[in-house]
Amino acid sequence: MSETVSNFDSLDLSQIDWEKSDGLVPAIVQHWLTGEVLMLGYMDAKALALTQTSSKVTFYSRSKQRLWTKGESSGHVLHVKSIRADCDGDTLLVLADPHGPTCHLGTRSCFGNEVRPPLGFLAQLDALVESRKRELPQDSYTTKLFEGGTRRIAQKVGEEGVETALAAVAQGDDELLGEAADLVFHLTVLLRARGFGLADVAQVLVERHG
């Protein structure tokens, strides 16, 4: 599967305007898979350098008046996937993989749990299926699918595809959506069984669209 990895090569440090805001620039942290905006903090040059070398999001805390690595007390760190500056060089966008809730109140985002884009859950589902394949927990339906092998998973995808088509022509909206959800889930498992993910399918669609 093609996944985003830690990459700072595209960040041109010379383009960051540290003087505009007295040495601090806002840094927006976004979930690298789901697109959720997780939090907003501020970085100075040292915080950015430490973020790059440690791969853990580090801010300059205006209240503590020192560098502060997110999760240094709770363990809920934000592992950096990429950093880029905006067109004016005065704001940073950090794509990160959160380990635990981002907010001290226990929510996924400091803006609450309702900020995930509508299709963002598909990325979360894909990641969950991938973890099931890797860990194979007992009493998991997904584990049973993987243990049954690719041929059995493919058979389930075919069955769910037929049931989705039948629901579309002979049943109501709720039945159609339910069958479509089953189809998407089993298709995700099939892709993972072959070493791919939904992001790979999305990339094909992007290339076709282009």
Rosetta constraint file for C-alpha pairs under 8 A:
AtomPair CA 1 CA 195 HARMONIC 6.05 0.50
AtomPair CA 1 CA 196 HARMONIC 4.58 0.50
AtomPair CA 1 CA 197 HARMONIC 5.97 0.50
AtomPair CA 1 CA 199 HARMONIC 7.81 0.50
AtomPair CA 1 CA 200 HARMONIC 6.50 0.50
AtomPair CA 2 CA 196 HARMONIC 7.90 0.50
AtomPair CA 2 CA 199 HARMONIC 7.39 0.50
AtomPair CA 2 CA 200 HARMONIC 6.53 0.50
AtomPair CA 3 CA 199 HARMONIC 7.78 0.50
AtomPair CA 4 CA 32 HARMONIC 7.91 0.50
AtomPair CA 4 CA 81 HARMONIC 6.57 0.50
AtomPair CA 5 CA 81 HARMONIC 5.30 0.50
AtomPair CA 5 CA 82 HARMONIC 7.23 0.50
AtomPair CA 6 CA 55 HARMONIC 7.54 0.50
AtomPair CA 6 CA 80 HARMONIC 6.20 0.50
AtomPair CA 6 CA 81 HARMONIC 4.01 0.50
AtomPair CA 6 CA 82 HARMONIC 5.33 0.50
AtomPair CA 7 CA 81 HARMONIC 6.31 0.50
AtomPair CA 7 CA 82 HARMONIC 4.98 0.50
AtomPair CA 7 CA 83 HARMONIC 7.28 0.50
AtomPair CA 8 CA 52 HARMONIC 7.23 0.50
AtomPair CA 8 CA 82 HARMONIC 5.85 0.50
AtomPair CA 8 CA 83 HARMONIC 5.91 0.50
AtomPair CA 8 CA 84 HARMONIC 7.62 0.50
AtomPair CA 10 CA 83 HARMONIC 7.95 0.50
AtomPair CA 10 CA 84 HARMONIC 6.88 0.50
AtomPair CA 11 CA 83 HARMONIC 6.54 0.50
AtomPair CA 11 CA 84 HARMONIC 5.30 0.50
AtomPair CA 11 CA 85 HARMONIC 6.67 0.50
AtomPair CA 12 CA 16 HARMONIC 7.38 0.50
AtomPair CA 12 CA 85 HARMONIC 7.91 0.50
AtomPair CA 15 CA 89 HARMONIC 5.48 0.50
AtomPair CA 16 CA 85 HARMONIC 7.11 0.50
AtomPair CA 16 CA 88 HARMONIC 7.90 0.50
AtomPair CA 16 CA 89 HARMONIC 4.36 0.50
AtomPair CA 16 CA 90 HARMONIC 5.89 0.50
AtomPair CA 17 CA 25 HARMONIC 7.96 0.50
AtomPair CA 17 CA 88 HARMONIC 7.78 0.50
AtomPair CA 17 CA 89 HARMONIC 5.42 0.50
AtomPair CA 17 CA 90 HARMONIC 5.30 0.50
AtomPair CA 18 CA 22 HARMONIC 6.52 0.50
AtomPair CA 18 CA 23 HARMONIC 4.44 0.50
AtomPair CA 18 CA 24 HARMONIC 5.99 0.50
AtomPair CA 18 CA 25 HARMONIC 6.64 0.50
AtomPair CA 18 CA 44 HARMONIC 7.48 0.50
AtomPair CA 18 CA 45 HARMONIC 7.78 0.50
AtomPair CA 18 CA 90 HARMONIC 7.12 0.50
AtomPair CA 19 CA 23 HARMONIC 5.33 0.50
AtomPair CA 19 CA 24 HARMONIC 7.82 0.50
AtomPair CA 20 CA 90 HARMONIC 7.27 0.50
AtomPair CA 21 CA 25 HARMONIC 6.45 0.50
AtomPair CA 23 CA 44 HARMONIC 5.70 0.50
AtomPair CA 23 CA 45 HARMONIC 7.47 0.50
AtomPair CA 24 CA 42 HARMONIC 6.04 0.50
AtomPair CA 24 CA 43 HARMONIC 5.41 0.50
AtomPair CA 24 CA 44 HARMONIC 4.70 0.50
AtomPair CA 24 CA 45 HARMONIC 7.81 0.50
AtomPair CA 24 CA 60 HARMONIC 7.96 0.50
AtomPair CA 25 CA 42 HARMONIC 5.47 0.50
AtomPair CA 25 CA 43 HARMONIC 5.50 0.50
AtomPair CA 25 CA 44 HARMONIC 6.56 0.50
AtomPair CA 25 CA 90 HARMONIC 5.75 0.50
AtomPair CA 25 CA 91 HARMONIC 5.56 0.50
AtomPair CA 25 CA 92 HARMONIC 7.13 0.50
AtomPair CA 26 CA 40 HARMONIC 6.87 0.50
AtomPair CA 26 CA 41 HARMONIC 5.76 0.50
AtomPair CA 26 CA 42 HARMONIC 4.40 0.50
AtomPair CA 26 CA 43 HARMONIC 6.41 0.50
AtomPair CA 26 CA 90 HARMONIC 7.41 0.50
AtomPair CA 26 CA 91 HARMONIC 5.22 0.50
AtomPair CA 26 CA 92 HARMONIC 6.31 0.50
AtomPair CA 27 CA 40 HARMONIC 5.75 0.50
AtomPair CA 27 CA 41 HARMONIC 5.25 0.50
AtomPair CA 27 CA 42 HARMONIC 5.42 0.50
AtomPair CA 27 CA 43 HARMONIC 6.54 0.50
AtomPair CA 27 CA 91 HARMONIC 5.95 0.50
AtomPair CA 27 CA 92 HARMONIC 4.54 0.50
AtomPair CA 27 CA 93 HARMONIC 5.75 0.50
AtomPair CA 27 CA 94 HARMONIC 6.71 0.50
AtomPair CA 28 CA 37 HARMONIC 7.32 0.50
AtomPair CA 28 CA 38 HARMONIC 7.79 0.50
AtomPair CA 28 CA 39 HARMONIC 6.22 0.50
AtomPair CA 28 CA 40 HARMONIC 4.71 0.50
AtomPair CA 28 CA 41 HARMONIC 6.65 0.50
AtomPair CA 28 CA 91 HARMONIC 7.72 0.50
AtomPair CA 28 CA 92 HARMONIC 6.18 0.50
AtomPair CA 28 CA 93 HARMONIC 4.97 0.50
AtomPair CA 28 CA 94 HARMONIC 6.00 0.50
AtomPair CA 29 CA 37 HARMONIC 6.03 0.50
AtomPair CA 29 CA 38 HARMONIC 5.46 0.50
AtomPair CA 29 CA 39 HARMONIC 5.37 0.50
AtomPair CA 29 CA 40 HARMONIC 6.13 0.50
AtomPair CA 29 CA 41 HARMONIC 7.96 0.50
AtomPair CA 29 CA 93 HARMONIC 6.11 0.50
AtomPair CA 29 CA 94 HARMONIC 4.71 0.50
AtomPair CA 29 CA 95 HARMONIC 5.92 0.50
AtomPair CA 29 CA 96 HARMONIC 6.70 0.50
AtomPair CA 30 CA 35 HARMONIC 5.91 0.50
AtomPair CA 30 CA 36 HARMONIC 5.50 0.50
AtomPair CA 30 CA 37 HARMONIC 4.35 0.50
AtomPair CA 30 CA 38 HARMONIC 5.33 0.50
AtomPair CA 30 CA 39 HARMONIC 7.37 0.50
AtomPair CA 30 CA 93 HARMONIC 7.32 0.50
AtomPair CA 30 CA 94 HARMONIC 6.10 0.50
AtomPair CA 30 CA 95 HARMONIC 4.96 0.50
AtomPair CA 30 CA 96 HARMONIC 6.19 0.50
AtomPair CA 31 CA 35 HARMONIC 5.04 0.50
AtomPair CA 31 CA 36 HARMONIC 5.10 0.50
AtomPair CA 31 CA 37 HARMONIC 6.35 0.50
AtomPair CA 31 CA 38 HARMONIC 6.47 0.50
AtomPair CA 31 CA 95 HARMONIC 5.76 0.50
AtomPair CA 31 CA 96 HARMONIC 5.32 0.50
AtomPair CA 31 CA 97 HARMONIC 6.00 0.50
AtomPair CA 31 CA 98 HARMONIC 7.09 0.50
AtomPair CA 32 CA 81 HARMONIC 6.97 0.50
AtomPair CA 32 CA 95 HARMONIC 4.78 0.50
AtomPair CA 32 CA 96 HARMONIC 5.19 0.50
AtomPair CA 32 CA 97 HARMONIC 6.01 0.50
AtomPair CA 33 CA 97 HARMONIC 7.82 0.50
AtomPair CA 33 CA 120 HARMONIC 7.35 0.50
AtomPair CA 33 CA 123 HARMONIC 5.72 0.50
AtomPair CA 33 CA 124 HARMONIC 7.18 0.50
AtomPair CA 34 CA 116 HARMONIC 6.68 0.50
AtomPair CA 34 CA 117 HARMONIC 7.12 0.50
AtomPair CA 34 CA 119 HARMONIC 7.75 0.50
AtomPair CA 34 CA 120 HARMONIC 4.15 0.50
AtomPair CA 34 CA 121 HARMONIC 6.47 0.50
AtomPair CA 34 CA 122 HARMONIC 7.76 0.50
AtomPair CA 34 CA 123 HARMONIC 5.58 0.50
AtomPair CA 34 CA 124 HARMONIC 6.50 0.50
AtomPair CA 35 CA 116 HARMONIC 6.59 0.50
AtomPair CA 35 CA 117 HARMONIC 6.52 0.50
AtomPair CA 35 CA 120 HARMONIC 6.32 0.50
AtomPair CA 36 CA 109 HARMONIC 7.43 0.50
AtomPair CA 36 CA 115 HARMONIC 5.99 0.50
AtomPair CA 36 CA 116 HARMONIC 4.60 0.50
AtomPair CA 36 CA 117 HARMONIC 6.55 0.50
AtomPair CA 36 CA 120 HARMONIC 7.57 0.50
AtomPair CA 37 CA 109 HARMONIC 6.70 0.50
AtomPair CA 37 CA 111 HARMONIC 7.70 0.50
AtomPair CA 37 CA 115 HARMONIC 6.98 0.50
AtomPair CA 37 CA 116 HARMONIC 7.52 0.50
AtomPair CA 38 CA 102 HARMONIC 6.45 0.50
AtomPair CA 38 CA 103 HARMONIC 7.99 0.50
AtomPair CA 38 CA 108 HARMONIC 6.97 0.50
AtomPair CA 38 CA 109 HARMONIC 4.24 0.50
AtomPair CA 38 CA 110 HARMONIC 5.82 0.50
AtomPair CA 38 CA 111 HARMONIC 7.04 0.50
AtomPair CA 39 CA 102 HARMONIC 7.44 0.50
AtomPair CA 39 CA 103 HARMONIC 7.86 0.50
AtomPair CA 39 CA 109 HARMONIC 6.30 0.50
AtomPair CA 39 CA 110 HARMONIC 5.31 0.50
AtomPair CA 39 CA 111 HARMONIC 7.14 0.50
AtomPair CA 41 CA 59 HARMONIC 6.22 0.50
AtomPair CA 41 CA 60 HARMONIC 7.78 0.50
AtomPair CA 41 CA 61 HARMONIC 7.94 0.50
AtomPair CA 42 CA 59 HARMONIC 5.50 0.50
AtomPair CA 42 CA 60 HARMONIC 5.74 0.50
AtomPair CA 42 CA 61 HARMONIC 7.16 0.50
AtomPair CA 43 CA 47 HARMONIC 5.33 0.50
AtomPair CA 43 CA 48 HARMONIC 6.01 0.50
AtomPair CA 43 CA 58 HARMONIC 7.40 0.50
AtomPair CA 43 CA 59 HARMONIC 4.79 0.50
AtomPair CA 43 CA 60 HARMONIC 5.07 0.50
AtomPair CA 44 CA 48 HARMONIC 6.27 0.50
AtomPair CA 44 CA 59 HARMONIC 7.40 0.50
AtomPair CA 44 CA 60 HARMONIC 6.13 0.50
AtomPair CA 45 CA 49 HARMONIC 6.17 0.50
AtomPair CA 46 CA 50 HARMONIC 6.14 0.50
AtomPair CA 46 CA 67 HARMONIC 7.96 0.50
AtomPair CA 47 CA 51 HARMONIC 6.07 0.50
AtomPair CA 47 CA 58 HARMONIC 5.42 0.50
AtomPair CA 47 CA 59 HARMONIC 5.32 0.50
AtomPair CA 47 CA 60 HARMONIC 5.98 0.50
AtomPair CA 47 CA 67 HARMONIC 6.21 0.50
AtomPair CA 47 CA 68 HARMONIC 7.98 0.50
AtomPair CA 48 CA 52 HARMONIC 6.23 0.50
AtomPair CA 48 CA 58 HARMONIC 6.92 0.50
AtomPair CA 48 CA 59 HARMONIC 7.47 0.50
AtomPair CA 49 CA 53 HARMONIC 6.29 0.50
AtomPair CA 50 CA 54 HARMONIC 5.81 0.50
AtomPair CA 50 CA 55 HARMONIC 7.79 0.50
AtomPair CA 50 CA 56 HARMONIC 7.92 0.50
AtomPair CA 50 CA 58 HARMONIC 6.65 0.50
AtomPair CA 51 CA 55 HARMONIC 5.29 0.50
AtomPair CA 51 CA 56 HARMONIC 5.29 0.50
AtomPair CA 51 CA 57 HARMONIC 5.04 0.50
AtomPair CA 51 CA 58 HARMONIC 5.23 0.50
AtomPair CA 51 CA 80 HARMONIC 7.63 0.50
AtomPair CA 52 CA 56 HARMONIC 7.57 0.50
AtomPair CA 55 CA 79 HARMONIC 5.68 0.50
AtomPair CA 55 CA 80 HARMONIC 5.07 0.50
AtomPair CA 55 CA 81 HARMONIC 7.76 0.50
AtomPair CA 56 CA 69 HARMONIC 6.94 0.50
AtomPair CA 56 CA 70 HARMONIC 7.49 0.50
AtomPair CA 56 CA 77 HARMONIC 6.59 0.50
AtomPair CA 56 CA 78 HARMONIC 5.57 0.50
AtomPair CA 56 CA 79 HARMONIC 4.73 0.50
AtomPair CA 56 CA 80 HARMONIC 5.67 0.50
AtomPair CA 57 CA 69 HARMONIC 6.00 0.50
AtomPair CA 57 CA 70 HARMONIC 6.02 0.50
AtomPair CA 57 CA 77 HARMONIC 7.34 0.50
AtomPair CA 57 CA 78 HARMONIC 5.53 0.50
AtomPair CA 57 CA 79 HARMONIC 6.45 0.50
AtomPair CA 57 CA 80 HARMONIC 6.24 0.50
AtomPair CA 57 CA 96 HARMONIC 7.93 0.50
AtomPair CA 58 CA 67 HARMONIC 6.80 0.50
AtomPair CA 58 CA 68 HARMONIC 5.53 0.50
AtomPair CA 58 CA 69 HARMONIC 4.04 0.50
AtomPair CA 58 CA 70 HARMONIC 5.94 0.50
AtomPair CA 59 CA 67 HARMONIC 5.75 0.50
AtomPair CA 59 CA 68 HARMONIC 5.21 0.50
AtomPair CA 59 CA 69 HARMONIC 6.15 0.50
AtomPair CA 59 CA 70 HARMONIC 7.41 0.50
AtomPair CA 60 CA 65 HARMONIC 7.05 0.50
AtomPair CA 60 CA 66 HARMONIC 5.68 0.50
AtomPair CA 60 CA 67 HARMONIC 4.44 0.50
AtomPair CA 60 CA 68 HARMONIC 5.84 0.50
AtomPair CA 61 CA 65 HARMONIC 5.43 0.50
AtomPair CA 61 CA 66 HARMONIC 5.51 0.50
AtomPair CA 61 CA 67 HARMONIC 5.94 0.50
AtomPair CA 61 CA 68 HARMONIC 5.92 0.50
AtomPair CA 62 CA 66 HARMONIC 7.26 0.50
AtomPair CA 68 CA 72 HARMONIC 7.49 0.50
AtomPair CA 69 CA 77 HARMONIC 7.67 0.50
AtomPair CA 70 CA 76 HARMONIC 7.09 0.50
AtomPair CA 70 CA 77 HARMONIC 5.36 0.50
AtomPair CA 70 CA 78 HARMONIC 6.53 0.50
AtomPair CA 71 CA 75 HARMONIC 4.54 0.50
AtomPair CA 71 CA 76 HARMONIC 4.35 0.50
AtomPair CA 71 CA 77 HARMONIC 4.28 0.50
AtomPair CA 71 CA 78 HARMONIC 7.37 0.50
AtomPair CA 72 CA 76 HARMONIC 7.58 0.50
AtomPair CA 72 CA 77 HARMONIC 7.06 0.50
AtomPair CA 75 CA 99 HARMONIC 7.77 0.50
AtomPair CA 75 CA 100 HARMONIC 7.95 0.50
AtomPair CA 76 CA 98 HARMONIC 6.96 0.50
AtomPair CA 76 CA 99 HARMONIC 5.06 0.50
AtomPair CA 76 CA 100 HARMONIC 4.95 0.50
AtomPair CA 76 CA 101 HARMONIC 6.45 0.50
AtomPair CA 76 CA 102 HARMONIC 6.60 0.50
AtomPair CA 77 CA 98 HARMONIC 6.18 0.50
AtomPair CA 77 CA 99 HARMONIC 5.55 0.50
AtomPair CA 77 CA 100 HARMONIC 7.46 0.50
AtomPair CA 77 CA 102 HARMONIC 7.85 0.50
AtomPair CA 78 CA 96 HARMONIC 5.70 0.50
AtomPair CA 78 CA 97 HARMONIC 5.62 0.50
AtomPair CA 78 CA 98 HARMONIC 4.51 0.50
AtomPair CA 78 CA 99 HARMONIC 6.21 0.50
AtomPair CA 78 CA 102 HARMONIC 7.86 0.50
AtomPair CA 79 CA 96 HARMONIC 5.25 0.50
AtomPair CA 79 CA 97 HARMONIC 5.00 0.50
AtomPair CA 79 CA 98 HARMONIC 6.27 0.50
AtomPair CA 79 CA 99 HARMONIC 7.61 0.50
AtomPair CA 80 CA 94 HARMONIC 6.96 0.50
AtomPair CA 80 CA 95 HARMONIC 6.12 0.50
AtomPair CA 80 CA 96 HARMONIC 4.36 0.50
AtomPair CA 80 CA 97 HARMONIC 6.39 0.50
AtomPair CA 81 CA 94 HARMONIC 7.54 0.50
AtomPair CA 81 CA 95 HARMONIC 5.40 0.50
AtomPair CA 81 CA 96 HARMONIC 5.15 0.50
AtomPair CA 81 CA 97 HARMONIC 6.95 0.50
AtomPair CA 82 CA 94 HARMONIC 5.93 0.50
AtomPair CA 82 CA 95 HARMONIC 5.23 0.50
AtomPair CA 82 CA 96 HARMONIC 7.11 0.50
AtomPair CA 83 CA 92 HARMONIC 6.83 0.50
AtomPair CA 83 CA 93 HARMONIC 5.72 0.50
AtomPair CA 83 CA 94 HARMONIC 4.58 0.50
AtomPair CA 83 CA 95 HARMONIC 6.35 0.50
AtomPair CA 84 CA 92 HARMONIC 5.72 0.50
AtomPair CA 84 CA 93 HARMONIC 5.37 0.50
AtomPair CA 84 CA 94 HARMONIC 6.70 0.50
AtomPair CA 85 CA 89 HARMONIC 5.46 0.50
AtomPair CA 85 CA 90 HARMONIC 7.14 0.50
AtomPair CA 85 CA 91 HARMONIC 5.78 0.50
AtomPair CA 85 CA 92 HARMONIC 4.50 0.50
AtomPair CA 85 CA 93 HARMONIC 6.17 0.50
AtomPair CA 86 CA 90 HARMONIC 6.71 0.50
AtomPair CA 86 CA 91 HARMONIC 5.61 0.50
AtomPair CA 86 CA 92 HARMONIC 6.27 0.50
AtomPair CA 86 CA 93 HARMONIC 7.42 0.50
AtomPair CA 98 CA 102 HARMONIC 6.74 0.50
AtomPair CA 100 CA 108 HARMONIC 7.49 0.50
AtomPair CA 101 CA 106 HARMONIC 5.44 0.50
AtomPair CA 101 CA 107 HARMONIC 5.40 0.50
AtomPair CA 101 CA 108 HARMONIC 4.43 0.50
AtomPair CA 101 CA 109 HARMONIC 6.93 0.50
AtomPair CA 102 CA 106 HARMONIC 7.14 0.50
AtomPair CA 102 CA 107 HARMONIC 6.53 0.50
AtomPair CA 102 CA 108 HARMONIC 5.27 0.50
AtomPair CA 102 CA 109 HARMONIC 5.39 0.50
AtomPair CA 102 CA 110 HARMONIC 6.44 0.50
AtomPair CA 103 CA 107 HARMONIC 5.36 0.50
AtomPair CA 103 CA 108 HARMONIC 6.34 0.50
AtomPair CA 103 CA 109 HARMONIC 5.62 0.50
AtomPair CA 103 CA 110 HARMONIC 4.67 0.50
AtomPair CA 104 CA 110 HARMONIC 7.86 0.50
AtomPair CA 105 CA 110 HARMONIC 7.99 0.50
AtomPair CA 107 CA 112 HARMONIC 5.71 0.50
AtomPair CA 107 CA 113 HARMONIC 5.80 0.50
AtomPair CA 108 CA 112 HARMONIC 6.69 0.50
AtomPair CA 108 CA 113 HARMONIC 5.71 0.50
AtomPair CA 109 CA 113 HARMONIC 6.05 0.50
AtomPair CA 109 CA 115 HARMONIC 7.60 0.50
AtomPair CA 111 CA 115 HARMONIC 6.91 0.50
AtomPair CA 116 CA 120 HARMONIC 5.93 0.50
AtomPair CA 116 CA 121 HARMONIC 7.60 0.50
AtomPair CA 117 CA 121 HARMONIC 7.81 0.50
AtomPair CA 119 CA 123 HARMONIC 7.73 0.50
AtomPair CA 120 CA 124 HARMONIC 6.79 0.50
AtomPair CA 121 CA 125 HARMONIC 6.01 0.50
AtomPair CA 122 CA 126 HARMONIC 6.07 0.50
AtomPair CA 122 CA 198 HARMONIC 7.96 0.50
AtomPair CA 123 CA 127 HARMONIC 6.20 0.50
AtomPair CA 123 CA 198 HARMONIC 7.38 0.50
AtomPair CA 123 CA 199 HARMONIC 7.93 0.50
AtomPair CA 124 CA 128 HARMONIC 6.17 0.50
AtomPair CA 125 CA 129 HARMONIC 6.18 0.50
AtomPair CA 126 CA 130 HARMONIC 6.22 0.50
AtomPair CA 126 CA 188 HARMONIC 6.45 0.50
AtomPair CA 126 CA 197 HARMONIC 6.56 0.50
AtomPair CA 126 CA 198 HARMONIC 6.59 0.50
AtomPair CA 127 CA 131 HARMONIC 6.25 0.50
AtomPair CA 128 CA 132 HARMONIC 6.24 0.50
AtomPair CA 129 CA 133 HARMONIC 6.34 0.50
AtomPair CA 129 CA 142 HARMONIC 7.15 0.50
AtomPair CA 129 CA 188 HARMONIC 7.38 0.50
AtomPair CA 129 CA 189 HARMONIC 6.37 0.50
AtomPair CA 129 CA 192 HARMONIC 7.32 0.50
AtomPair CA 130 CA 134 HARMONIC 6.36 0.50
AtomPair CA 130 CA 192 HARMONIC 6.31 0.50
AtomPair CA 131 CA 135 HARMONIC 5.94 0.50
AtomPair CA 131 CA 136 HARMONIC 7.87 0.50
AtomPair CA 132 CA 136 HARMONIC 5.11 0.50
AtomPair CA 132 CA 137 HARMONIC 6.61 0.50
AtomPair CA 132 CA 142 HARMONIC 6.59 0.50
AtomPair CA 132 CA 143 HARMONIC 6.20 0.50
AtomPair CA 133 CA 142 HARMONIC 7.79 0.50
AtomPair CA 133 CA 143 HARMONIC 6.64 0.50
AtomPair CA 133 CA 146 HARMONIC 6.67 0.50
AtomPair CA 133 CA 192 HARMONIC 7.57 0.50
AtomPair CA 133 CA 193 HARMONIC 7.68 0.50
AtomPair CA 136 CA 140 HARMONIC 7.71 0.50
AtomPair CA 136 CA 143 HARMONIC 5.10 0.50
AtomPair CA 137 CA 143 HARMONIC 6.43 0.50
AtomPair CA 138 CA 143 HARMONIC 7.06 0.50
AtomPair CA 139 CA 143 HARMONIC 7.60 0.50
AtomPair CA 139 CA 144 HARMONIC 7.99 0.50
AtomPair CA 140 CA 144 HARMONIC 6.49 0.50
AtomPair CA 141 CA 145 HARMONIC 6.37 0.50
AtomPair CA 142 CA 146 HARMONIC 6.38 0.50
AtomPair CA 142 CA 189 HARMONIC 7.49 0.50
AtomPair CA 143 CA 147 HARMONIC 6.11 0.50
AtomPair CA 144 CA 148 HARMONIC 6.10 0.50
AtomPair CA 145 CA 149 HARMONIC 6.81 0.50
AtomPair CA 145 CA 152 HARMONIC 7.39 0.50
AtomPair CA 145 CA 153 HARMONIC 6.14 0.50
AtomPair CA 145 CA 189 HARMONIC 7.84 0.50
AtomPair CA 146 CA 150 HARMONIC 7.19 0.50
AtomPair CA 146 CA 153 HARMONIC 7.42 0.50
AtomPair CA 146 CA 189 HARMONIC 7.71 0.50
AtomPair CA 146 CA 193 HARMONIC 6.79 0.50
AtomPair CA 148 CA 152 HARMONIC 5.78 0.50
AtomPair CA 148 CA 153 HARMONIC 7.14 0.50
AtomPair CA 149 CA 153 HARMONIC 6.43 0.50
AtomPair CA 149 CA 193 HARMONIC 7.82 0.50
AtomPair CA 150 CA 154 HARMONIC 6.00 0.50
AtomPair CA 150 CA 190 HARMONIC 6.66 0.50
AtomPair CA 150 CA 193 HARMONIC 6.21 0.50
AtomPair CA 150 CA 194 HARMONIC 7.56 0.50
AtomPair CA 151 CA 155 HARMONIC 6.24 0.50
AtomPair CA 152 CA 156 HARMONIC 6.38 0.50
AtomPair CA 153 CA 157 HARMONIC 6.35 0.50
AtomPair CA 153 CA 186 HARMONIC 7.07 0.50
AtomPair CA 153 CA 189 HARMONIC 7.35 0.50
AtomPair CA 153 CA 190 HARMONIC 5.83 0.50
AtomPair CA 154 CA 158 HARMONIC 6.29 0.50
AtomPair CA 154 CA 187 HARMONIC 7.99 0.50
AtomPair CA 154 CA 190 HARMONIC 6.35 0.50
AtomPair CA 155 CA 159 HARMONIC 6.26 0.50
AtomPair CA 156 CA 160 HARMONIC 6.08 0.50
AtomPair CA 156 CA 186 HARMONIC 6.84 0.50
AtomPair CA 157 CA 161 HARMONIC 6.00 0.50
AtomPair CA 157 CA 183 HARMONIC 6.13 0.50
AtomPair CA 157 CA 186 HARMONIC 5.64 0.50
AtomPair CA 157 CA 187 HARMONIC 5.92 0.50
AtomPair CA 157 CA 190 HARMONIC 7.72 0.50
AtomPair CA 158 CA 162 HARMONIC 6.33 0.50
AtomPair CA 159 CA 163 HARMONIC 6.24 0.50
AtomPair CA 160 CA 164 HARMONIC 6.00 0.50
AtomPair CA 160 CA 179 HARMONIC 6.64 0.50
AtomPair CA 160 CA 180 HARMONIC 7.72 0.50
AtomPair CA 160 CA 182 HARMONIC 6.48 0.50
AtomPair CA 160 CA 183 HARMONIC 5.06 0.50
AtomPair CA 160 CA 186 HARMONIC 7.91 0.50
AtomPair CA 161 CA 165 HARMONIC 6.26 0.50
AtomPair CA 161 CA 180 HARMONIC 7.86 0.50
AtomPair CA 161 CA 183 HARMONIC 6.04 0.50
AtomPair CA 162 CA 166 HARMONIC 6.16 0.50
AtomPair CA 163 CA 167 HARMONIC 6.04 0.50
AtomPair CA 163 CA 179 HARMONIC 6.40 0.50
AtomPair CA 164 CA 168 HARMONIC 6.23 0.50
AtomPair CA 164 CA 176 HARMONIC 6.04 0.50
AtomPair CA 164 CA 179 HARMONIC 4.96 0.50
AtomPair CA 164 CA 180 HARMONIC 5.61 0.50
AtomPair CA 164 CA 183 HARMONIC 7.33 0.50
AtomPair CA 165 CA 169 HARMONIC 6.70 0.50
AtomPair CA 166 CA 170 HARMONIC 5.85 0.50
AtomPair CA 166 CA 171 HARMONIC 7.38 0.50
AtomPair CA 167 CA 171 HARMONIC 4.65 0.50
AtomPair CA 167 CA 172 HARMONIC 7.01 0.50
AtomPair CA 167 CA 175 HARMONIC 6.10 0.50
AtomPair CA 167 CA 176 HARMONIC 4.93 0.50
AtomPair CA 167 CA 179 HARMONIC 7.24 0.50
AtomPair CA 168 CA 172 HARMONIC 7.53 0.50
AtomPair CA 168 CA 173 HARMONIC 7.84 0.50
AtomPair CA 168 CA 176 HARMONIC 5.58 0.50
AtomPair CA 171 CA 175 HARMONIC 6.16 0.50
AtomPair CA 171 CA 176 HARMONIC 6.82 0.50
AtomPair CA 172 CA 176 HARMONIC 6.33 0.50
AtomPair CA 173 CA 177 HARMONIC 6.16 0.50
AtomPair CA 174 CA 178 HARMONIC 6.06 0.50
AtomPair CA 175 CA 179 HARMONIC 6.13 0.50
AtomPair CA 176 CA 180 HARMONIC 6.04 0.50
AtomPair CA 177 CA 181 HARMONIC 6.07 0.50
AtomPair CA 178 CA 182 HARMONIC 6.40 0.50
AtomPair CA 179 CA 183 HARMONIC 6.21 0.50
AtomPair CA 180 CA 184 HARMONIC 6.21 0.50
AtomPair CA 181 CA 185 HARMONIC 6.20 0.50
AtomPair CA 182 CA 186 HARMONIC 6.24 0.50
AtomPair CA 183 CA 187 HARMONIC 5.98 0.50
AtomPair CA 184 CA 188 HARMONIC 6.10 0.50
AtomPair CA 185 CA 189 HARMONIC 6.45 0.50
AtomPair CA 186 CA 190 HARMONIC 6.18 0.50
AtomPair CA 187 CA 191 HARMONIC 6.19 0.50
AtomPair CA 188 CA 192 HARMONIC 6.27 0.50
AtomPair CA 188 CA 197 HARMONIC 6.72 0.50
AtomPair CA 188 CA 198 HARMONIC 6.65 0.50
AtomPair CA 189 CA 193 HARMONIC 6.11 0.50
AtomPair CA 190 CA 194 HARMONIC 6.52 0.50
AtomPair CA 191 CA 195 HARMONIC 6.33 0.50
AtomPair CA 191 CA 196 HARMONIC 4.94 0.50
AtomPair CA 191 CA 197 HARMONIC 5.61 0.50
AtomPair CA 191 CA 198 HARMONIC 7.49 0.50
AtomPair CA 192 CA 196 HARMONIC 4.96 0.50
AtomPair CA 192 CA 197 HARMONIC 5.66 0.50
AtomPair CA 196 CA 200 HARMONIC 6.34 0.50
AtomPair CA 197 CA 201 HARMONIC 7.00 0.50
AtomPair CA 198 CA 202 HARMONIC 6.19 0.50
AtomPair CA 199 CA 203 HARMONIC 6.13 0.50
AtomPair CA 200 CA 204 HARMONIC 6.50 0.50
AtomPair CA 201 CA 205 HARMONIC 6.43 0.50
AtomPair CA 202 CA 206 HARMONIC 6.16 0.50
AtomPair CA 203 CA 207 HARMONIC 6.18 0.50
AtomPair CA 204 CA 208 HARMONIC 6.18 0.50
AtomPair CA 205 CA 209 HARMONIC 6.03 0.50
AtomPair CA 206 CA 210 HARMONIC 6.09 0.50
